[in-house]
Amino acid sequence: MNLRKVDDSFAVTGQITPEQMQAVADAGFKSIVCARPDDEEPGQPNFVDVARAAETLGLAITHIPVSGMLGEGQVIRFR
């Protein structure tokens, strides 16, 4: 996991796996926004598996899949 801090309350990274969720919680994060569509790349975990792992640790998680350009609805949901 290569976390890149944007500011004191926001960071970005590539795909998080269920196995990495404990490290996310240990780092102090409280919520996750997953922008990757399921099956975007071979071997990528499905959102439902990532969400289960997050929720067992008390992390809030939202799925806003983006493929290509962001649409207005996605921007509103990210906000």
C-alpha positions in Angstrom: 0.0 0.0 0.0 1.5 3.3 -1.0 -0.4 6.0 0.9 0.0 9.5 -0.4 -1.2 12.2 2.1 -3.1 15.0 0.4 -3.9 16.9 3.6 -4.4 16.1 7.3 -7.7 14.4 6.7 -7.3 12.9 3.2 -5.0 10.4 1.6 -5.0 8.3 -1.6 -3.6 4.9 -2.5 -4.1 2.2 -5.1 -6.4 -0.8 -4.5 -6.6 -1.8 -0.9 -7.0 -5.6 -0.3 -9.0 -7.1 2.6 -5.7 -8.3 4.1 -4.5 -4.7 4.2 -7.5 -3.3 6.0 -6.0 -3.7 9.5 -3.1 -1.5 8.5 -5.6 1.1 7.3 -7.4 1.1 10.6 -4.1 1.1 12.5 -3.0 4.2 10.6 -6.0 6.0 12.0 -8.3 6.1 9.0 -12.0 6.2 9.7 -13.5 5.9 6.2 -12.7 4.7 2.7 -14.0 5.7 -0.7 -13.3 3.0 -3.3 -13.3 4.4 -6.9 -12.3 1.2 -8.7 -14.9 -0.7 -10.6 -15.0 -4.5 -9.9 -12.9 -6.5 -12.4 -11.0 -3.4 -13.6 -7.8 -5.5 -13.4 -7.2 -9.2 -13.1 -6.7 -10.4 -9.5 -8.3 -7.2 -8.0 -10.6 -8.0 -5.0 -14.3 -7.3 -5.5 -15.7 -4.3 -3.5 -17.9 -6.6 -1.4 -14.9 -8.4 0.0 -13.0 -5.2 0.7 -16.2 -3.7 2.3 -16.6 -6.7 4.6 -13.1 -6.4 5.9 -13.5 -2.7 6.4 -16.8 -3.0 8.2 -15.5 -5.7 10.6 -13.0 -3.1 11.8 -15.5 -0.3 12.2 -14.4 1.6 9.0 -17.0 3.3 6.9 -16.7 2.4 3.2 -18.4 3.8 0.1 -18.1 2.5 -3.5 -18.2 5.2 -6.2 -16.8 3.3 -9.3 -15.1 5.5 -11.9 -14.2 4.3 -15.3 -12.9 7.1 -17.6 -13.9 10.7 -17.0 -15.7 11.6 -13.8 -19.4 12.3 -14.2 -21.4 14.9 -12.3 -23.1 12.3 -10.2 -19.7 10.8 -9.1 -18.3 14.3 -8.3 -21.4 15.0 -6.1 -21.1 11.6 -4.3 -17.3 12.2 -3.7 -18.1 15.5 -2.2 
